[in-house]
Amino acid sequence: QVHVVESGGGLVQPGGSLRLSCAASGSIISFNYVGWFRQAPGKQRELVAGMSSGRSANYADSVKGRFTISRDNAKNTVYLQMNSLKSEDTAVYYCRIGSIPSYWGQGTQVTVSS
């Protein structure tokens, strides 16, 4: 089975930065599409950033220019660099590996507060 684990979340002040990591493991992994999603309390899960191999990344308008998604195919790891964090970025962040099928991690909490 494919196992996906996010890490790097935590508490940060507005304007600060965090780097999230998503490590995937398993015998067979489709690593073409990778993405980061987030869900705030009372809100629907939304796409934050996604990318497919050989293509440029796409970002939600709310994070464009502040967040950067990257990947290390050799390590089956996806990263989300988050800069200039705002209180509205507070959410549980989830990593998605693949599309059909897709695999999700348990999520990592990001809290932006002063």
ABEGO torsion letter per residue (X at the ends): XBBBBBBGBEBBBBGBBBBBBBBBBEABBBAABBBBBBBBBGBBBBBABBBBBGBBBBBBAAABGABBBBBBAAAGBBBBBBBGBBAAABBBBBBBBEAOBBBBBAEBBBBBBX
